[in-house]
Structure formats: C-alpha cells, structure tokens
Amino acid sequence: MVADRPAKLAEIFYDHLFDLAPEVRGMFPEDMSMQHERMSRTLLEAVRCADDPVAVERLLQRMGAAHGRNHAVAPEHYPYVGRALVRAVRDLSPRWSSSVGAAWVQVYEWMAAHMILGAENSAAHTENTVANPIFRPGEPAEGFRGGYGGAYGDGLPPATLRQRALSPRH
C-alpha cells in the first residue's frame, strides 16, 4: 500500500517530476534525501489526519502558501506535480486500475485546490500588508512571488479548480 511506503513514494514522485519537468530540478537541492523525508512526513501527517478533512485542508493551505512564498511555485508546475504523483502512486499500487487512477486525479485536484487557496490567501494578505504596511518584529517584509492556477487538468483557472474540488460531489 502507498501509505505504508511514503519514502519510496517520495523518491518515485520526484523521479517522475524531474522526468516530466526537468526545468524544476534547479528548485531542489542536489541531495534530495531531506526533501524525500519532508514529503514523507507530510504524507504521513495527511494520512494520520484523513478522518479530519478540515485538518488536511489546513495543512494543504499552509503548504500552498509556503510553496509560493518560499519556492516560487508557479501555475505551470501544478499539472506536472499531479501527473508525477499519480504515476508514483500507480508504480507502487499492486491493484492499479483506471478507476483508481481517476480517483487519484480527483484527490490531487482537491489537494491542489487547497494549496492554491492557501497561496491566494497568502498573496492577498501580503498584498494588503504591502499596501497597508504593518511592521512586526521578526517578520520578513517581502512581496509575494507569482500567482496560482491550473492543477492536474491543464488550463483550469483557480476558481474552477476550487469549485470542482470543494464541491460536495468530490
């Protein structure tokens, strides 16, 4: 099962990501062991909180905000991440089928929608702070880098992704 092997999933995920989008390789350290560990911990936390979707949503929104602020994640990265994740899960799943694949695409779209929401909220907060500065000791005074959009389905605007992923039918 995928949840039983998060480190292997992380390794396979990044292999797929760098095959699909070699230009993002430079966004990551040469030694990926810490990155694999971070992703594994995040996956385990999400699985641990699976019975509490609100907690998972908050985790995803924090991740989306951090990825935008700290790693310059751009809209065009989301489709590659989705494909890499689905392929990694496929590679580790002994009972893979087209219906399992479709379910994972929906899961990823839900995840991406919450990450996009977190990034947008962070951007709005940052833009408001830049327009109406509030100086707080210990907080960096930097602007937000980039907007967000797209997920597994190329070309879908963020509002559509949020609506699809957050609607009761998903």
N, C-alpha and C positions, 0 to 999 in steps of 0.2 A: 504494500500500500504506500501511497505517496507520503502521507503524514508520518509514516514510520521511517522515512529516509530523507529528511529535509536537507541534509548536507549534500547528498547526491543530487537531489532536485536542483539545488542552487548551482552546483557545478555544471550540470547539463543545461540548465537555463542560460547561464552566461555563455556557454559554448554556442548555443543556438543564437543568442542575441548578437554575439560578435560575428557569426557567420552571416546573419541577416542584415546587420547594420555595422559593418567594420568601422565606420566613422565614429561610433560612440566608444570604441575601445579606449581612446585617449581620455575619456571622462573617468576612467577607473585606474587604480594603482596597478603597477606591474605584477606585484604579488597579490593574487586575488583571495588568499586564504581568509583574511579578515572580512572581506566582502561576502564570501560564502558563509562565514559564521554569522554576520549580521542578518543576512537573508534567512538563514536557518532559524535564528532566534525569532525573527518577525513571523515566519511561517508557523512556528510552534505557538507563539502568542496568539495568532489568529485562530489556530485550531483549538487552543485552550479556551478561547472566548466564543467559540462557534455557537454556543447556546445563548449568547448575548449579542445579537447583531448590532445593537447600538454601540457596544464597546468596540466591535470590529470596525464599524463606521468611523468612530472617533480615531482609532488607530490609523486607518487609511487616510483620513483627512489630515492628520498630523504628518503622515509620510508625504502626502502630496505637497503640503506647504513646505516641508523641509527639502524635498527634491527640487522644487522650483527655486527656493531661496539659495540653497547651498550647492546645487549641482547643475543649474541651468537647464533643467529638463524642459524640452520644447514640445509643442504639439505633435510634431512628426515622429517623436520617439514612442508614443503610445501604441501605434499599430505593431511596431517591431517587438515591443515588450509583450504584448498579447500573444503574438504568434510564437515567440520564444517560450513563453510559459506553457501554452497549450502543447507545443511539441515536446517540452520536457516532461510534462505530465504523461503524455502519450508514451514516451520512451520508458517510463517507469511503471506504467499500468498494465498488468497482465491481462486485464479484461477490457481493453480499449475497444470502443465501437463508435460509430458515427453519432449515436445519441449521447454517449459520454462526452465526445468532442464538442457537440453543440451545447451541452450543459456547461462545460468549462469555458466556452466562449461567453455564455451569459454571465458566469461567475466573474470572468475578467472584466466584462463591460460594467458590471456592478462595482467592482473594485476600482476601475479607472474613473468611473463617475464620482466616487467619493474622493479619490485623490485629486481630481480636477476641481471638485467643490472646495476642498481644503486649500488648493493653490489659489483659486479665485478669491476665497475669503482672505487669505493671507495678502494677496495683491491689493484687495480693496482696503484692508487695514493699513498696509504700507503706503498706498497712495494717499489715504486720509491722513496718515501721520506725516507724510512729506508735505501735503497741502496745509496741514494744521499741526506743526511740529509740537510734540510733547517730549521733552528731554527727560529721559530716565537713565539714571546711572547704570552702567553695565550693559546697556542695550546698544547694539551697533546701529548707526544711522546710515543705512544703505538702502538704495531703491530696490524695487522688485525687478527681477530679470525675466522677461518673457511672459507670454500668455499661454493658455492651455486649450487644447481641443483634441478631437479625434481620440479614438480608442482602438479596439480591435477592428471595428468597421471603419475603414478609411473615409475621410471626408465628412463624418458626422460632427455637427457643431456641439460644443459642450452642453448647451441647454437640452438638445435632443438626447444626448447620452445620459444626462442626469434624469430626464423624464422617463426614458426607457428603463434605466437600471433601478430607479427608485419607485417605479410604479408597482402596485400590488401584484400584477401578473408575473413579475420576475421574482 
